[in-house]
Amino acid sequence: MIHEETPEFLQITSREELSPDLRRELIECWVAVTNAGGAAGFPFPPVDFDQVAVVADQIIAGLAPQRSRLLLACVGGTLAGWLNVRRDANPLIAHWGTVHHVQTHTGFRGRGIGAALMHHLRRLACDEMGLEQLHLAARGGVGLEDFYGRLGWKEIGRWSSALRLKPGDDRDEILMVLEL
């Protein structure tokens, strides 16, 4: 680790709260992470701004305070990482949320941004969204289960060879939970 930095956290709970500059930074982060081989929702790099913008805009359009939020980590006014947390409206499962697209911009890797983002998420999910647990699915073979494990997440299952990145490169999808 180079050194840890304390990011400023921003929550975005509606489309109107996200400035055009932050939208651009979020998309550029996603492009950089994906093209560096990150497991962030686009398994087949390279991707470009326009491809990612379509998916980002769908997430942004679905933002709502109790259903879907973006959590952004900024350092020195620059987006260093982000994630999306969502809960289902179905009352049977509304007590837990799912974490999507956890990313640290490639220029901020190794500085504790990802861990800080996940720690802040834990507080936000419990204290502000009233969630009791969080779920996520992580790509096997890149050390993500170790990263999340150090933060208190527990592996609850795997879908063996569920992800085919290319012929001969099948990865497990690792299912994880964090009790709040």
Secondary structure, DSSP 8 states (H G I E B T S, - for coil): -------EEEEE-SGGGS-HHHHHHHHHHHHHHHHTT--SS--SS---HHHHHHHHHHHHHT-BTTTEEEEEEEETTEEEEEEEEEE-S-TTTTTEEEEEEEEE-GGGTTSSHHHHHHHHHHHIIIIIT--SEEEEEEETTTTHHHHHHHTT-EEEEEEEEEEEEETTEEEEEEEEEEE-
